[in-house]
Amino acid sequence: MYQETIVLCASSAYDQKYYLNDDFKGLPEAIQEELKIMCVLYTEEIGGILSLEFEEDGCLVFHVTSDEGDLLFDEIGSVLKIKELQRTKSDLLESLELYFKVFFLGEEIGDNLE
């Protein structure tokens, strides 16, 4: 049904732009805003390009890239910031995974609740 990964949203420090995949415009406005704030603050602080992507199995992953030779990109800070976001935003991230599995992969809710 879908390719290997589906981009949920992305932010670029280089272009100073934020992108939300049109397939996810159905998310509540508050969730969309929280994603935007999270991604833009990350790229403002760390640099590079951050995208949140769903893997084939519905897991949400942080994907970070930076231009070659970008001396301002904070590679160590990136790892630390992602771990912080995974910890502080765990409820949001888990809810997004459940949303994707139910509405995009067609899984039953009972299969995903523990």
Buried (B, 14 or more C-beta within 10 A) or exposed (E): EEEEBBBBBBBBBEEEEBBBBEBBEEBEEEBBEBBBEBBBBBBEEBBBBBBBBBBEEBEBEBEBEBEEEBEEBBEEEBEEBBEEBEEEBEEBBEBBBBBBBBEBBEBEEEEBEE
